[in-house]
Amino acid sequence: MSSEDQRDKLKQHFSKRVTSQARIVLDNWQKLKDSDWADMQWLNDLKESAEKLGKFASRFEMNQHLLVAKDLTNVLDSIQSDETQLDDLKKEKINKAITALSECTQRKSDCDASAAPRTFLRTPIYIAINHKENAQRIIKQLEFFGFRAISFDTSDELIKAAQHNKPETIVIDVDFNGDKFAGIETIKSIQSNHETPIPIIYTSEDDDGIEIRLMASRSGGEEFFHKVVDLGQLIEKIEEYTNASPLDPYKVLVVDDSRAQARYIENVLTKAGMTTCVITDPMQVLIALNDFSPEIVIMDMYMPGCTGMELARVIRQQDKFHSVPIIYLSAEDDINKQLHAMSLGGDDFLTKPINPKHLASTIHNRGRRARSLLALMIRDSLTGLYNHTHTLYLLENEIAKAHQNGTKLTFAMLDIDFFKKINDSYGHPIGDRVLKSLSLFLKQRLRKTDHIGRYGGEEFAIVLPNTSENDAKIILNEIREKFAELQQPAGNSEFHVTFSCGVASGTHENAQLICERADNALYDAKRAGRNAVRSYREPSSQ
């Protein structure tokens, strides 16, 4: 591949990243609009996503997106913190910027089409199933989880729609709209129109043999459901393949007394899409750790005042950074000295002069592994939500922020009603499916700034920053009502599940006290008959 071809490929890769961020901006704008412009948290999310779009567009030289991002950010910066409702002029400016963003985010095929098919702000899931009742049933369940899905009657309609709006997932019968392998042939045609494959979920009522599974896999089939489609499993799989948000860039702290060397490393990592913080005075490392919270640390081995090994030992004394990868930089090529340095707290050793590709690759691999290990430590293995310990840690952090900024904070505890009866009646695998169903439901319907954890067993906990107790009750009541309507599949039968919830607010109390208050409110909800949301009330004095 020529250098020019490589640049084109790289540019295409970067443009997809900018486009993904643009769609996040569009999605946040839609949510703000849906709240009648009154939810300031969605406004903050819109501002944050617009600023990130501007950074990406500037870095990857996408001028149209950059200009729109600047216009949108300027409008959002002009909004005062005490404004609870935007005036019409500001709404008009925001809408104008969003229209421009939507136009420059469209693919070439959108502009060249003779007709004007509908452009979705959030890419829908495409359903191509022969039995229309089953297709509508799947669509209805997906809507409960915040997904948008549309069904197709013919292969031609599906192919045309996929050319206009590349779906992130397609659910299709192996024999859709034709003979035994018609669905697979349709997918082959769709995949040929796109550079990167679309994840496909196949369903088949008749054939479950190795030959048809191989054919399905070769056309991009990631999952294969035989006979009855378990809606719970299907939705879990769809959720895996429809995470439109790009990975947050790795945060790298660079410690090097040579300003030129530090800037060189910063430029290499910035071009690789990472966020860096550079310090040339090793004595400032503790301040940088607290302010920047890096995921990876790169440091020179020999610096004025201390060595990299000494600095690594100091960093390892901070519990929060005990497992953060530390990579040494040095001209030292003695393997024994390198191994000795790593035994004192380092994870890798790069020899100067540093190859840019080698540096970026090393950081990427270490960052990916660090995030995987962190997820194992702080997340529940069944639901993927934060575990009990980390949820309390996040609550303590948000209490401190709320106290410092003078903002509101609410904590909620949820408990699935009659969960033991579900396990006894349908079995523990179905019980686990209910837990995963509620966790996904909460993730889809709460903000990204909210923290959701599995507190233990069938209990969940939610930290809601910048949220009053009354607003939290309204939100959680809406979720409770919708979740109660959701059909939970169990073999050939279905059932409904409800939950009870208690909420408590406070910014001057400690985490333990707020948890106790939310727990008391939860028990009030259960004593009142379950399937309810209750606020904490101070006990009356005797």
URQUI-V293666 format. One line per field, one symbol per residue. burial: + if it has 9 or more other C-alpha atoms within 8 Angstrom, else -. A space follows every 10 residues. Layout:
# URQUI-V293666
burial = ???
This chain:
# URQUI-V293666
burial = -----+---- +--++-++++ +++++++++- ++----+++- -++-+++-++ ++++++++-+ -+--++-+++ +++-++---- -----+---+ +-++--++-+ ++--+----+ ---------- --++++++++ ----++-++- +++++-++++ +++-+-+++- ++++++++++ +++++++--- ++++-+++++ +------+++ ++++------ -++-+++-++ ++-+++---- ++-+++++-- +--------+ +++++++--- -++-++-+++ ---+++++++ ++--+--++- ---+++++++ +-+--++++- +++-++---- ++-+++++++ -------+-- ++-++++-++ +-------++ --++-++--+ -----+-+++ --+-++++-+ ++-+++-+++ +++---++++ +++++++-+- -++--++--+ ++++++++++ +++-+----+ +++++--+++ +++++++++- -++--++-++ -+++-+-+++ ---+-+++++ +++++++--+ +--++-++++ ++++++---+ ++++++---- --
